[in-house]
């Protein structure tokens, strides 16, 4: 795009040619309008409470430990608190950027002040060096820029501390703030330090999950981010998860007309908790099925029993091999799986794909509003439905 085809370039060209109008300037001015914040009311309230607790607790603890004869609390901690409590998922708000970034900025600021004095030029040099080292040490933290300026232009009280300024108050304040943030975010069940949980293969191999193999892979994001060459304030794993969720929504829009009730098996076998295992084993073998729901007399689901439950419930034989020989009089209720992931009849097909492809599910009981079993969804049902949908899309 040439300079005169961009909004600002077009504005300049019309200004030069004497044809400047509101319509020419407005597209450029709209860039200064802040984008809407998609922060929920609850998160907004948590951020306010967290910042208040963080600042009050850090200031009180630092004043108690250091006393008031020397600087015990610095203003940049306020900016660190905003990141820590308002956007705890940001890579800029993690413990290492807060503690490491602030300490690095203080160290560089003190050394530059001792070298170049306490001037605007020294402050600029300190800030430039701070940014450069932050990027290299992976501790980019914007409030660290204010820490560097404080180290250079903080006055006689800061200058007298010299290198002690790095440890107290900077390191002390940063550590105290992070500890409060850790307790606060943990109490709210936020992942902090923020990191996406690792998804391991059910087979304990290094393969990606089926959804990951056919969707966005880590190498794809690495290539795109490397091509952009800029720092984004979002964790790569978070970005990948967002892309996968967007893909799922698009997939649901494409195949959203297919519901669980359309493809589930309705004529299913059921057992009760008191059914002997011998009968269950015979039922599984005769009808070539891998699991049956365990229900009460009124049809409400209590659990599920599968071939795997039958095998895993018995003592291992020689060499650790499970024995399939079992006491046929033993009740199903003793070995059934009580915590069962279920589906509803109105649930869309796209919502269930990941459970079968990535979570290793082979069958899902389908329950109505009263938790009564109305059907069973299997991998075979899903495969047939997906194949049919793909065929219809192709035609």
C-alpha positions in Angstrom: 0.0 0.0 0.0 1.5 3.4 -1.0 1.4 6.3 1.3 -1.4 8.1 -0.5 -3.7 5.1 -0.5 -3.6 4.8 3.4 -6.2 6.8 5.4 -3.5 9.2 6.7 -1.8 9.4 3.3 -5.0 10.2 1.6 -5.7 12.9 4.2 -2.2 14.4 3.6 -2.7 14.3 -0.2 -6.1 16.0 0.0 -4.6 18.6 2.3 -1.8 19.3 -0.2 -4.2 19.5 -3.1 -6.6 21.8 -1.1 -9.4 19.3 -1.0 -9.4 18.5 2.7 -12.8 17.4 4.2 -14.3 15.8 7.3 -14.8 12.6 5.3 -11.1 12.4 4.6 -10.0 13.1 8.2 -12.6 10.9 10.1 -11.2 7.5 9.2 -7.9 8.5 10.6 -9.4 10.1 13.7 -11.4 7.0 14.5 -8.2 5.2 15.3 -8.0 7.3 18.5 -11.4 6.1 19.7 -10.8 3.4 22.4 -11.9 -0.1 21.6 -14.7 -1.5 23.8 -13.5 -3.4 26.9 -14.9 -6.9 27.1 -14.4 -7.2 30.9 -17.3 -8.7 32.8 -18.7 -6.9 35.8 -17.5 -9.6 38.1 -13.9 -9.4 36.8 -14.1 -5.6 37.0 -15.1 -5.8 40.7 -12.4 -8.4 41.4 -9.8 -6.1 39.8 -10.8 -3.2 42.0 -10.8 -5.2 45.2 -7.5 -6.9 44.3 -5.7 -3.6 43.6 -6.9 -2.2 46.9 -5.8 -5.3 48.8 -2.5 -5.4 47.0 -1.5 -1.8 47.5 -2.7 -1.7 51.1 -1.0 -5.0 52.0 2.3 -4.2 50.2 2.6 -0.7 51.6 1.9 -1.8 55.2 4.3 -4.8 55.1 7.1 -2.7 53.5 6.6 0.1 56.0 6.7 -2.4 58.9 9.9 -4.0 57.6 11.8 -0.9 56.5 10.4 1.8 58.6 9.8 5.4 57.5 13.3 6.7 57.7 14.0 5.5 54.1 11.8 5.1 51.0 9.7 2.0 51.6 7.1 2.1 48.8 7.4 3.5 45.3 4.7 4.7 42.9 5.4 2.2 40.0 4.0 -0.5 42.2 0.6 0.9 41.5 1.0 0.2 37.8 2.3 -3.3 38.6 -0.8 -3.9 40.7 -3.1 -2.9 37.8 -1.5 -5.6 35.6 -1.4 -8.2 38.3 -5.1 -7.9 39.4 -6.8 -6.5 36.3 -5.2 -8.7 33.7 -3.5 -11.6 35.6 -3.4 -13.7 32.4 -1.2 -11.2 30.6 2.4 -12.3 30.0 3.4 -8.9 31.4 1.7 -9.6 34.8 3.5 -12.9 35.7 5.8 -13.2 38.7 9.1 -13.1 36.7 8.3 -10.0 34.7 7.1 -8.2 37.9 10.0 -9.1 40.2 12.7 -9.5 37.5 11.6 -6.6 35.4 11.4 -4.1 38.3 14.7 -5.2 39.8 16.4 -5.1 36.4 15.0 -1.6 35.8 16.2 -0.4 39.2 19.7 -1.8 38.7 20.1 -0.2 35.3 18.6 3.1 36.6 21.0 3.3 39.6 24.1 2.4 37.5 23.2 4.9 34.8 22.6 7.6 37.4 26.0 7.0 38.9 27.5 7.2 35.4 25.7 10.1 33.8 24.1 11.8 36.7 20.5 12.7 37.5 19.4 14.3 34.3 16.8 13.8 31.6 19.4 12.4 29.3 20.4 9.8 31.9 16.7 8.9 32.4 16.3 8.3 28.7 19.4 6.2 28.5 18.3 4.1 31.5 14.9 3.5 30.0 16.2 2.5 26.6 18.7 0.0 28.2 15.9 -1.3 30.5 13.7 -2.1 27.5 16.5 -3.8 25.7 17.5 -6.0 28.6 13.9 -6.8 29.5 13.3 -8.2 26.0 16.4 -10.4 26.2 15.7 -11.7 29.7 12.0 -12.3 28.9 10.8 -10.0 31.7 9.1 -7.2 29.9 7.1 -5.2 32.4 5.9 -1.7 31.5 5.9 -0.4 35.1 9.6 -1.2 35.1 10.1 1.9 32.9 8.8 4.0 35.7 11.1 2.2 38.1 14.1 3.1 36.0 13.0 6.8 35.9 12.5 6.7 39.7 16.0 5.4 40.1 17.5 8.3 38.1 15.1 11.2 39.0 13.9 10.1 42.4 15.8 12.7 44.3 18.2 12.6 47.2 16.4 9.9 49.1 16.8 7.4 46.3 20.3 8.6 45.4 21.5 8.0 48.9 20.4 4.4 48.8 22.5 3.6 45.7 22.4 -0.1 44.8 20.4 -0.8 48.0 17.5 0.7 46.1 17.3 -2.5 44.0 16.7 -4.7 47.0 14.7 -2.3 49.2 12.2 -1.0 48.3 12.0 -2.4 44.7 12.6 -6.1 45.2 10.8 -6.2 48.5 7.7 -4.3 47.2 7.6 -6.5 44.1 7.8 -9.8 46.0 5.2 -8.7 48.5 2.8 -7.6 45.7 3.3 -10.9 43.8 2.6 -12.9 47.0 -0.6 -11.0 47.7 -1.6 -11.5 44.0 -0.8 -15.2 44.2 -3.1 -15.6 47.2 -5.8 -13.4 45.8 -5.9 -15.0 42.3 -5.7 -18.5 43.8 -8.7 -17.8 46.1 -10.6 -16.8 43.0 -9.6 -20.0 41.2 -7.6 -18.1 38.6 -4.6 -19.8 37.1 -1.7 -17.7 38.5 1.0 -17.9 37.5 -0.9 -18.1 34.3 -0.1 -21.0 32.1 -2.2 -23.3 30.1 -2.5 -26.8 31.5 -0.5 -29.4 29.5 -2.6 -31.8 27.5 -1.0 -35.2 27.5 -1.9 -38.0 25.2 -4.1 -40.7 26.7 -1.7 -43.2 25.3 1.3 -41.4 27.0 2.9 -40.6 23.7 4.2 -37.3 22.3 1.6 -37.2 19.6 -0.8 -34.2 19.4 -4.5 -34.9 20.1 -6.6 -35.6 17.0 -8.1 -32.2 17.0 -4.7 -30.5 17.2 -3.4 -32.6 14.4 -6.0 -31.4 12.0 -6.4 -27.9 13.4 -4.1 -25.1 14.5 -0.7 -26.4 15.7 2.0 -24.7 17.8 4.2 -24.4 14.7 1.6 -22.5 12.8 1.3 -19.8 15.5 5.1 -19.6 15.9 5.4 -19.0 12.1 2.7 -16.3 12.1 4.0 -14.5 15.3 7.6 -14.6 13.9 6.4 -13.0 10.7 4.7 -10.2 12.6 7.8 -9.5 14.6 6.1 -7.7 17.4 5.3 -8.3 21.0 1.6 -9.2 21.7 0.2 -8.9 25.2 -1.3 -12.4 25.1 0.2 -15.8 25.9 0.8 -18.0 22.9 -1.1 -20.9 24.5 -4.0 -18.6 25.3 -4.1 -17.4 21.7 -4.0 -20.9 20.4 -6.9 -21.9 22.7 -8.9 -18.9 21.5 -8.3 -19.9 17.8 -9.4 -23.4 18.6 -12.6 -22.2 20.3 -13.4 -20.0 17.3 -12.9 -22.9 15.0 -15.3 -25.0 17.1 -17.9 -22.2 16.9 -17.5 -22.1 13.2 -17.8 -25.9 13.0 -20.9 -25.7 15.2 -22.4 -23.2 12.8 -21.7 -25.5 9.9 -23.1 -28.7 11.5 -25.3 -27.1 14.1 -28.5 -28.6 12.7 -27.5 -32.1 13.9 -28.5 -32.8 17.5 -27.6 -35.6 19.8 -31.2 -36.8 19.6 -30.9 -37.2 15.9 -28.1 -39.8 16.0 -28.1 -41.4 19.4 -29.1 -45.1 20.0 -32.5 -45.2 21.7 -33.0 -49.0 22.2 -30.3 -49.5 24.8 -29.6 -52.1 27.5 -29.6 -51.0 31.2 -28.6 -52.7 34.5 -29.1 -51.9 38.1 -26.4 -51.6 40.9 -27.5 -55.0 42.1 -27.1 -56.8 38.8 -24.4 -59.6 39.1 -21.3 -59.1 37.1 -21.8 -62.4 35.4 -25.0 -61.1 33.8 -23.3 -57.8 32.7 -20.4 -59.7 31.2 -22.7 -61.9 29.3 -24.7 -58.9 28.1 -21.6 -57.1 26.8 -20.4 -60.2 25.0 -23.7 -61.2 23.4 -24.7 -57.8 22.1 -21.2 -56.7 21.1 -21.3 -53.5 23.2 -18.6 -52.0 25.3 -20.7 -50.3 28.1 -24.1 -50.2 29.7 -25.6 -47.5 31.9 -26.4 -48.3 35.6 -29.8 -46.9 36.6 -32.2 -46.8 39.4 -35.7 -48.3 39.2 -37.0 -45.0 37.8 -34.4 -44.8 35.1 -32.2 -42.2 36.7 -28.5 -42.6 35.9 -26.2 -43.8 38.7 -23.1 -44.7 36.7 -21.8 -46.7 33.8 -20.0 -50.0 33.6 -17.7 -51.0 30.7 -15.5 -53.8 29.6 -12.6 -51.7 31.0 -14.3 -51.6 34.4 -14.7 -55.4 34.4 -11.1 -56.0 33.6 -9.6 -53.3 35.8 -11.6 -54.4 38.8 -9.8 -57.6 39.3 -6.4 -58.5 40.8 -3.5 -58.7 38.4 -2.2 -62.1 37.5 1.3 -63.2 36.8 3.4 -60.4 35.3 0.8 -57.8 36.2 -1.7 -59.0 33.6 -5.3 -58.3 34.6 -7.5 -61.4 35.0 -10.8 -61.5 33.2 -11.9 -64.4 35.4 -14.1 -62.8 38.1 -16.7 -63.6 40.7 -20.0 -63.6 38.7 -21.9 -63.0 41.9 -20.3 -59.6 42.5 -22.6 -56.6 42.1 -22.2 -54.0 39.4 -22.5 -51.2 41.9 -19.1 -52.2 43.4 -17.1 -51.6 40.2 -19.2 -49.0 38.1 -17.9 -45.6 37.3 -20.1 -43.1 39.2 -18.7 -39.8 37.7 -20.0 -40.0 34.1 -19.8 -37.3 31.4 -23.2 -37.1 29.8 -25.0 -35.4 26.9 -28.4 -34.0 26.4 -30.8 -34.7 23.5 -30.6 -31.0 22.3 -26.8 -30.8 22.4 -25.2 -30.1 19.1 -22.8 -32.5 17.4 -19.9 -30.0 17.3 -19.9 -29.8 21.1 -19.2 -33.5 21.5 -16.5 -34.0 18.9 -13.6 -33.2 21.3 -14.9 -35.6 23.9 -14.6 -38.5 21.5 -11.5 -37.4 19.6 -9.3 -35.9 22.4 -10.8 -37.1 25.8 -10.9 -40.7 24.7 -14.6 -41.2 25.3 -16.2 -44.2 23.5 -19.8 -43.7 24.7 -21.9 -41.0 26.3 -25.2 -41.6 28.1 -27.9 -39.1 26.9 -30.1 -37.8 29.8 -33.3 -35.8 29.9 -34.0 -33.0 32.3 -34.7 -35.5 35.1 -31.4 -37.3 34.5 -33.2 -40.3 33.1 -31.3 -42.2 30.4 -33.0 -41.7 27.0 -30.2 -42.9 24.8 -26.5 -43.7 24.3 -24.2 -41.9 21.9 -21.2 -43.9 20.6 -18.2 -43.3 18.4 -20.0 -45.2 15.6 -22.9 -42.8 15.8 -20.6 -39.8 15.7 -18.5 -41.2 12.8 -21.6 -42.0 10.7 -23.1 -38.5 11.4 -19.8 -36.7 10.5 -19.4 -38.7 7.3 -23.0 -38.0 6.2 -22.6 -34.3 7.0 -19.4 -34.0 5.1 -20.9 -35.8 2.1 -23.9 -33.5 2.1 -21.6 -30.5 2.3 -19.6 -31.8 -0.7 -22.7 -32.3 -2.8 
